[in-house]
Amino acid sequence: MTEAAVPQHGLTSRLYLLVWIVLVALTAATVAVARMNVTAFAALISIGIATVKAGLVLVFFMHLKHEPLILKVMLGIALLALSLIILLTFSDVWYRWGAHVHS
């Protein structure tokens, strides 16, 4: 990729390459977590890694850093709602699993 092909937001090809390498490393970390024997926390760790990866893609490759504030606020509200739905789903599953084990 040449410098002319990169959008001019003050970001260089070297930075894009670095972010891509970090994304590949985080993908490897997700695979490593899946192979480890941490079944109780594997889903939480994987969701955390996926959140970091999504943040990197949003900020660097989708140029969210240079968007208007209202778009960032709307995205934040949507992500907060999604996080709440996921948290409530996980808490329900953990509650039911815990109640089933002790019965």
C-alpha positions as YAML, in Angstrom:
chain: A
units: angstrom
residues:
- id: 1
  name: MET
  ca: [0.00, 0.00, 0.00]
- id: 2
  name: THR
  ca: [1.40, 3.37, -0.92]
- id: 3
  name: GLU
  ca: [1.12, 6.51, 1.16]
- id: 4
  name: ALA
  ca: [-1.23, 7.96, -1.47]
- id: 5
  name: ALA
  ca: [-3.69, 5.08, -0.91]
- id: 6
  name: VAL
  ca: [-4.00, 5.80, 2.82]
- id: 7
  name: PRO
  ca: [-6.65, 8.34, 3.85]
- id: 8
  name: GLN
  ca: [-5.01, 11.52, 5.09]
- id: 9
  name: HIS
  ca: [-5.98, 11.70, 8.75]
- id: 10
  name: GLY
  ca: [-2.41, 11.89, 9.99]
- id: 11
  name: LEU
  ca: [-2.17, 8.09, 10.10]
- id: 12
  name: THR
  ca: [0.65, 6.35, 8.30]
- id: 13
  name: SER
  ca: [0.92, 2.95, 6.67]
- id: 14
  name: ARG
  ca: [3.30, 1.94, 9.46]
- id: 15
  name: LEU
  ca: [0.59, 2.61, 12.06]
- id: 16
  name: TYR
  ca: [-1.96, 0.60, 10.08]
- id: 17
  name: LEU
  ca: [0.52, -2.27, 9.88]
- id: 18
  name: LEU
  ca: [1.16, -2.09, 13.62]
- id: 19
  name: VAL
  ca: [-2.58, -2.15, 14.38]
- id: 20
  name: TRP
  ca: [-3.00, -5.13, 12.04]
- id: 21
  name: ILE
  ca: [-0.18, -7.00, 13.82]
- id: 22
  name: VAL
  ca: [-1.86, -6.31, 17.17]
- id: 23
  name: LEU
  ca: [-5.16, -7.61, 15.76]
- id: 24
  name: VAL
  ca: [-3.45, -10.81, 14.59]
- id: 25
  name: ALA
  ca: [-1.81, -11.22, 18.01]
- id: 26
  name: LEU
  ca: [-5.17, -10.74, 19.75]
- id: 27
  name: THR
  ca: [-6.69, -13.36, 17.44]
- id: 28
  name: ALA
  ca: [-3.92, -15.76, 18.45]
- id: 29
  name: ALA
  ca: [-4.66, -14.93, 22.10]
- id: 30
  name: THR
  ca: [-8.33, -15.80, 21.54]
- id: 31
  name: VAL
  ca: [-7.34, -19.16, 20.08]
- id: 32
  name: ALA
  ca: [-4.96, -19.76, 22.99]
- id: 33
  name: VAL
  ca: [-7.71, -18.99, 25.52]
- id: 34
  name: ALA
  ca: [-10.04, -21.42, 23.72]
- id: 35
  name: ARG
  ca: [-7.42, -24.19, 24.06]
- id: 36
  name: MET
  ca: [-6.66, -23.48, 27.71]
- id: 37
  name: ASN
  ca: [-8.57, -25.14, 30.51]
- id: 38
  name: VAL
  ca: [-10.23, -22.00, 31.91]
- id: 39
  name: THR
  ca: [-13.80, -22.97, 31.11]
- id: 40
  name: ALA
  ca: [-15.33, -20.79, 33.82]
- id: 41
  name: PHE
  ca: [-13.84, -17.58, 32.40]
- id: 42
  name: ALA
  ca: [-13.09, -18.47, 28.76]
- id: 43
  name: ALA
  ca: [-16.18, -16.69, 27.45]
- id: 44
  name: LEU
  ca: [-15.48, -13.52, 29.44]
- id: 45
  name: ILE
  ca: [-11.83, -13.44, 28.37]
- id: 46
  name: SER
  ca: [-12.78, -14.02, 24.73]
- id: 47
  name: ILE
  ca: [-15.42, -11.27, 24.86]
- id: 48
  name: GLY
  ca: [-12.86, -8.91, 26.39]
- id: 49
  name: ILE
  ca: [-10.35, -9.65, 23.65]
- id: 50
  name: ALA
  ca: [-13.06, -9.24, 20.98]
- id: 51
  name: THR
  ca: [-14.01, -5.88, 22.50]
- id: 52
  name: VAL
  ca: [-10.44, -4.63, 22.25]
- id: 53
  name: LYS
  ca: [-10.21, -5.85, 18.66]
- id: 54
  name: ALA
  ca: [-13.50, -4.15, 17.74]
- id: 55
  name: GLY
  ca: [-12.29, -0.92, 19.34]
- id: 56
  name: LEU
  ca: [-9.09, -0.98, 17.31]
- id: 57
  name: VAL
  ca: [-11.01, -1.56, 14.08]
- id: 58
  name: LEU
  ca: [-13.48, 1.22, 14.90]
- id: 59
  name: VAL
  ca: [-10.85, 3.79, 15.82]
- id: 60
  name: PHE
  ca: [-8.19, 3.11, 13.19]
- id: 61
  name: PHE
  ca: [-9.75, 1.39, 10.18]
- id: 62
  name: MET
  ca: [-13.20, 2.99, 10.34]
- id: 63
  name: HIS
  ca: [-11.71, 6.39, 11.35]
- id: 64
  name: LEU
  ca: [-14.10, 6.89, 14.27]
- id: 65
  name: LYS
  ca: [-11.47, 9.12, 15.82]
- id: 66
  name: HIS
  ca: [-12.24, 11.78, 13.19]
- id: 67
  name: GLU
  ca: [-16.05, 11.56, 13.26]
- id: 68
  name: PRO
  ca: [-18.38, 14.13, 14.88]
- id: 69
  name: LEU
  ca: [-19.16, 13.83, 18.59]
- id: 70
  name: ILE
  ca: [-22.82, 12.94, 18.01]
- id: 71
  name: LEU
  ca: [-21.82, 9.79, 16.11]
- id: 72
  name: LYS
  ca: [-19.50, 8.75, 18.94]
- id: 73
  name: VAL
  ca: [-22.28, 9.32, 21.50]
- id: 74
  name: MET
  ca: [-24.78, 7.27, 19.48]
- id: 75
  name: LEU
  ca: [-22.24, 4.46, 19.12]
- id: 76
  name: GLY
  ca: [-21.56, 4.58, 22.85]
- id: 77
  name: ILE
  ca: [-25.27, 4.28, 23.65]
- id: 78
  name: ALA
  ca: [-25.64, 1.33, 21.29]
- id: 79
  name: LEU
  ca: [-22.59, -0.42, 22.77]
- id: 80
  name: LEU
  ca: [-23.85, 0.22, 26.29]
- id: 81
  name: ALA
  ca: [-27.23, -1.33, 25.42]
- id: 82
  name: LEU
  ca: [-25.53, -4.33, 23.82]
- id: 83
  name: SER
  ca: [-23.27, -4.76, 26.85]
- id: 84
  name: LEU
  ca: [-26.26, -4.66, 29.17]
- id: 85
  name: ILE
  ca: [-28.08, -7.31, 27.13]
- id: 86
  name: ILE
  ca: [-25.01, -9.56, 27.16]
- id: 87
  name: LEU
  ca: [-24.47, -9.02, 30.89]
- id: 88
  name: LEU
  ca: [-28.09, -9.86, 31.69]
- id: 89
  name: THR
  ca: [-27.95, -12.96, 29.49]
- id: 90
  name: PHE
  ca: [-24.76, -14.19, 31.16]
- id: 91
  name: SER
  ca: [-26.11, -13.50, 34.64]
- id: 92
  name: ASP
  ca: [-29.29, -15.45, 33.83]
- id: 93
  name: VAL
  ca: [-27.31, -18.42, 32.52]
- id: 94
  name: TRP
  ca: [-24.96, -18.37, 35.52]
- id: 95
  name: TYR
  ca: [-27.89, -18.15, 37.93]
- id: 96
  name: ARG
  ca: [-29.72, -21.05, 36.29]
- id: 97
  name: TRP
  ca: [-26.52, -23.13, 36.08]
- id: 98
  name: GLY
  ca: [-25.73, -22.45, 39.74]
- id: 99
  name: ALA
  ca: [-29.29, -23.30, 40.81]
- id: 100
  name: HIS
  ca: [-29.18, -26.52, 38.78]
- id: 101
  name: VAL
  ca: [-25.87, -27.66, 40.27]
- id: 102
  name: HIS
  ca: [-27.00, -27.16, 43.88]
- id: 103
  name: SER
  ca: [-30.39, -28.88, 43.46]
...
